Amino acid sequence: MRYFDSLPNVVVTNSNNQSYVLKNLLVRTQLIPQLAKNPLIFYKYSIQDGDTPEIIAHKYYNDMYRYWIILFANEILDPQWNWPLNTNQFNDFLSSKYPSTNIYTTVHHYEKTITQFDISTQTTTVNTVEITQSDYNSFMPVNSTFTLPTGPVNYTTSASVVNIYDYEVAQNEAKRTINILNSQYIDQFEQEFKKLLS
């Protein structure tokens, strides 16, 4: 099923009182968040250089016109900027955005990383927050252990400088992991989608 075929029709009348049947491009629906987290229905895919929504749809659904399902499942409204850039596009983007800046030495921001390791559950939790240059300059690392009712926890903090290049790489890479709808549910998904929009 092609995306625009599933959109409902609306009748629009112009100033000359002529009526036209058009597709309603403003209608919207969305995936139930819990559904997207179900590993039986969706699984993770890492976008490779050269991948497009059409290529992935052809690869998994044997139909490039199901590209919209790839975009819809990941709430991607703008595939140009919400899709990871390939190496050449990324380099062009950096040259255009930072034409006279040394992106490898110019600071974008400073970060503080807090790592907690729960010894009893063998679980590591990492939180990173942006800090000011002043906080970075006065930062003192911490490496300690404290005890919770569940057991001891190792607690460490560190601070780092993030240059422009590393920041932009992280932003681009964050778009690389997407959800792919299991192909056995694809027909049912399309039917439900069309029913919701009708």
Secondary structure, DSSP 8 states (H G I E B T S, - for coil): --HHHHS-EEEEE-TTS-EEEEE-TT------HHHHT-TTTEEEEE--TT--HHHHHHHHHS-GGGHHHHHHHTT-S-TTTSS---HHHHHHHHHHHSTT--TTTSEEEEEEEEEEEETTTTEEEEEEEEE-HHHHHT---EEEEEEETTEEEEEEEEEEEEEHHHHHHHHHHTTSEEEEE-GGGHHHHHHHHHHHH-
